[in-house]
Amino acid sequence: MSNEHENNALPPKTCTIERLVTIEDDVKKVIAGEKTATRRNGRYADVGEIMELEGHKFVIDRVYSQSLGELTDENARQEGYKSVEDYKQTILSMHPGMPWLPQMRVWVHEFSPVQD
């Protein structure tokens, strides 16, 4: 069960949208349509904000909190991975020493291409 919030009930952002997707492989996945969500330990964007990656624009559709224990394979596919296990191993390799705790909460940012 996701713990979704209305946009006006969200806490202040902890970072800027420019920092939401920065890893080159992730940027390529977003542009190719293989990645439609990013999970971060802070809130980086508001619903309706525009993220620009290499000249391509994406609108933030949803922002909500989710625990790592709630992740499904479908969520992992939104992130551009085959399964939760693939996603987990990639995250842990990027953050050495980080524990993967089912109760740890992250902010989900879902986005889609801006239609011209």
Order of alpha helices (4+ residues) and beta strands (2+ residues): alpha-beta-beta-beta-alpha-alpha-beta
